[in-house]
Amino acid sequence: MRTAIAALTLLVSTSAAASLTLRYENKDSKAYAAEAVCSGSKQDPVKFSASTTSSVSIQGSSPCKVTLQGTTITFDGDANIIIKDGKISRK
């Protein structure tokens, strides 16, 4: 019984601390802040620096939706994206 409780506690704490990595290439000379929703929970704005290739971590678990200026992408797990002309797309 103790083993089952310990395993359940570990599973809950691991999933609560889950995060996804979003690798991006922003080809615009403008920085952006996008809305992210993972597993139904809205996250703080995801910020993309101008003219940069980098990555950001999004807290939560998949599926995730990231919306930037009316364009939405959905992904399960880590993803690679491109931002060009204010639009977000998968790489």
N, C-alpha and C positions, 0 to 999 in steps of 0.2 A: 504494500500500500504506500509506504514512504517513497519507494522508487517511482511509482506512478505519479505521485504528487510532485516530486522533484522534476520528473520529465515534463510534466504539464507546465510547471513554472518556467522551466527553461524555454519551452516552445513559445509561451506567451511573451516572455521578455525578449526573445529573439525576433519575433514578428513585430513587436512594438517598436523595435529599433531598426526596422528594415528601411533601406533606402535604395534608390535607383540612380544610376549615373547617366546623365545626358551629355554626350559629347557634341559640341557644336562648332560650326564655322559661321561667323557673322561676317558676311561680305559687304554689309552696309557700314557707312561711316557714322551710324547712329546707334546708340545703346538702346536696348529694349527691356521691358519688364512684361513677362507673360503670366497668365493665370494657369495654375496647375491644379488638377483634381486627380487624386489617387485613391482608388477604392472608395469613391464617394466622398472623400474628405478634401476640402479646399485647402491648399497650401499657401504659404506666403508667396508673393510674386517671385517668379524665377527671373533672375537678371542676367542678361546677355550683354557683355561689353562690346563696344564698337570695334569693327575691323579686327576681330580676334578669333583665333582658334583656341578653344579651351574646353572645360567641362564644368558642370554643376551637379550637385547632389540634390535629389528631391526626396524628402522624407515620406515614407509610406510604402505601400506595396502595390503591385500591378493589379488591374490595368490602370494606366495613367493617361490623362488627356492634358495636353498643353495647348492653350489657345493664345495666339498672337495676332492682333489686329484682324479678328474675324476668321482666321485660318486655324483649324484644329488638327492636331495629329494625335493618334492613339498608339500606345506601345505597351508591351509586356516585357519587363526587364530593361536592361540597359539599351540605349539607342544612340544613333548618330544622326544629327540633323544639320541642315543648312538654312541660314536666314539670308534672303536676298530680296531686295525691293520691298521690305516689310512683310514678306511672306515666309512662313516656316514650312519646311518639307523634310521628308526623310532622305537620308543620303543613300 
